[in-house]
Amino acid sequence: MPRPIPPREPIGDPVRGDLVRIEDCHVLALEPQPEGEVIARGEFMARYALRYLGKPHLSIVPGLLALDYGAMLTGAEAWDFILRKSNLHPRADVLGYRNDGADEMIAVKWLDLAEPVEVLIYGDAAAIRPLASLSALIGPAAGAQPPVPDRLRQYLPQFATIGAWRASLQPNSHVGKVNDHDRE
């Protein structure tokens, strides 16, 4: 008798804050910020997506992993397997939703696990279309209430302020310049 297919269970972390748009980027601010346009405020669900090989603008949030020998994994078990053992099963299929909300199934060998994980923010745990792809987490490194999930900190760079984040994006203007006192 065939095993029943388990329901999709993508990993995700609840988080509270402001979704802020700054030009063509989105950041999640843990505290109100003086810069940027607040798109949404409150409780969100952060989910994690893996980019496609050769198509880094596309990514998938794994909800179910179907291994080529019949086993099916969901949640953290599927995520860990994809990141740590998927090279043993390149024909395994990942079922989930793409970063544009489309339902998708793709062989694990077509995912680029060398690319950074894309952090997507959703309005709630049931949503399949993200509100935005995040570029950074803005807020205190410690003391946020409620605490920021470790996985979110792992995959998203964190800065104290939007200004500090912007400064990190600027090319280092003094590199390659020679000061007058360096010439002697």
C-alpha positions in Angstrom: 0.0 0.0 0.0 1.4 3.4 -0.9 2.3 5.8 1.8 0.2 8.9 2.1 1.7 12.1 0.9 2.2 14.4 3.9 1.0 18.0 3.7 3.6 20.7 2.8 5.3 22.2 5.8 7.8 24.9 4.9 10.0 26.2 7.7 9.3 29.6 8.9 9.8 31.9 11.8 7.3 34.4 13.2 8.7 37.9 13.5 7.4 41.3 14.5 8.5 44.6 13.1 8.1 47.1 10.2 8.5 46.1 6.6 10.3 49.1 5.1 11.0 49.9 1.5 14.1 51.9 0.7 14.3 52.6 -3.1 14.2 49.1 -4.6 15.1 47.1 -1.4 13.1 45.9 1.6 14.3 45.6 5.1 12.7 44.4 8.3 13.1 47.0 11.1 12.6 45.7 14.6 12.1 49.3 15.8 10.6 52.4 14.1 13.2 54.0 11.8 13.4 57.6 10.5 14.1 56.5 7.0 12.2 54.6 4.3 8.6 53.9 3.6 6.7 51.6 6.0 4.9 49.1 3.8 3.4 47.0 6.6 3.7 46.8 10.4 3.0 44.0 12.8 3.4 40.2 12.8 5.0 38.5 9.8 6.2 35.0 8.8 9.8 34.8 7.5 10.4 31.9 5.2 13.6 30.7 3.5 14.1 30.1 -0.2 16.7 28.3 -2.3 17.8 29.9 -5.6 17.6 28.1 -8.9 20.8 27.1 -10.7 21.4 29.6 -13.5 18.3 31.6 -12.6 19.1 33.4 -9.3 16.0 35.7 -9.6 13.9 32.6 -9.0 13.8 30.6 -5.7 11.7 28.1 -4.0 10.5 27.7 -0.4 10.6 24.0 0.1 7.5 22.5 1.6 8.0 18.8 0.8 11.0 16.8 -0.3 10.3 13.6 -2.2 13.4 11.4 -2.3 14.0 9.1 -5.2 13.5 6.0 -3.1 10.0 7.0 -1.9 10.6 8.7 1.4 9.0 12.2 1.9 10.3 14.8 4.3 8.8 18.1 5.4 9.7 21.1 7.7 13.1 21.3 9.3 13.9 17.7 8.4 13.5 18.5 4.7 15.4 21.8 5.0 18.4 20.1 6.7 18.4 17.2 4.2 18.5 19.6 1.3 21.3 21.6 2.7 23.4 18.7 4.1 22.6 15.6 2.1 21.0 16.5 -1.2 24.1 15.7 -3.1 23.4 12.0 -2.3 20.0 12.3 -4.0 20.2 14.7 -6.9 16.9 13.4 -8.4 14.9 14.2 -5.3 12.0 16.6 -6.0 11.4 19.7 -4.0 7.7 20.8 -3.9 6.9 24.3 -2.7 6.1 27.8 -3.7 8.4 30.1 -5.7 9.3 33.6 -4.6 6.6 34.8 -7.0 3.9 32.7 -5.3 3.7 30.1 -8.1 3.3 26.4 -7.1 6.5 24.5 -8.2 8.2 21.2 -8.2 11.9 21.1 -9.1 14.7 18.5 -8.9 17.1 19.3 -6.1 20.0 19.2 -8.6 18.6 22.4 -10.2 19.0 24.4 -7.0 22.1 26.5 -6.4 23.0 25.7 -2.8 26.1 27.8 -3.1 24.0 31.0 -3.5 22.8 32.7 -0.3 19.4 31.7 1.1 16.8 34.2 0.1 14.7 35.5 3.1 11.1 36.2 2.1 8.5 37.9 4.3 4.9 36.9 4.3 1.8 38.5 5.9 0.9 35.3 7.8 1.7 31.6 8.0 -0.9 30.7 5.4 0.2 33.1 2.7 1.9 31.6 -0.4 2.9 34.9 -2.1 5.6 36.9 -0.2 5.2 40.6 0.5 8.9 41.1 -0.2 12.4 39.6 -0.4 14.5 41.1 2.5 17.9 42.6 2.1 18.6 43.2 5.8 17.4 43.1 9.4 17.5 46.5 11.1 17.6 46.7 14.9 19.5 45.9 18.0 21.7 42.8 18.1 20.3 41.8 21.4 17.3 42.6 23.5 14.6 42.7 20.8 11.2 41.7 22.2 10.1 39.2 21.1 13.6 37.8 20.4 14.6 37.5 16.7 14.8 33.8 15.6 18.3 32.5 15.2 17.6 31.2 11.6 16.6 34.7 10.5 19.8 36.1 12.0 21.8 33.4 10.2 20.5 34.2 6.7 20.0 37.9 6.9 22.7 40.6 7.6 21.8 42.7 10.6 22.5 46.4 11.2 21.7 48.8 14.0 20.2 51.4 11.7 19.1 51.9 8.1 22.0 54.4 7.9 24.5 51.7 8.9 23.0 49.3 6.3 23.2 52.0 3.6 26.9 52.7 4.5 27.7 49.0 4.1 26.4 49.2 0.5 28.7 52.2 -0.4 32.0 51.4 -2.1 34.9 52.1 0.2 35.9 55.5 -1.0 39.4 55.6 0.5 40.6 52.3 -0.9 43.3 52.8 -3.5 43.9 56.5 -2.7 47.3 57.6 -1.5 47.5 60.3 1.1 50.2 62.9 1.0 51.9 61.5 4.1 52.0 58.0 2.5 54.1 59.3 -0.4 57.2 60.0 1.8 
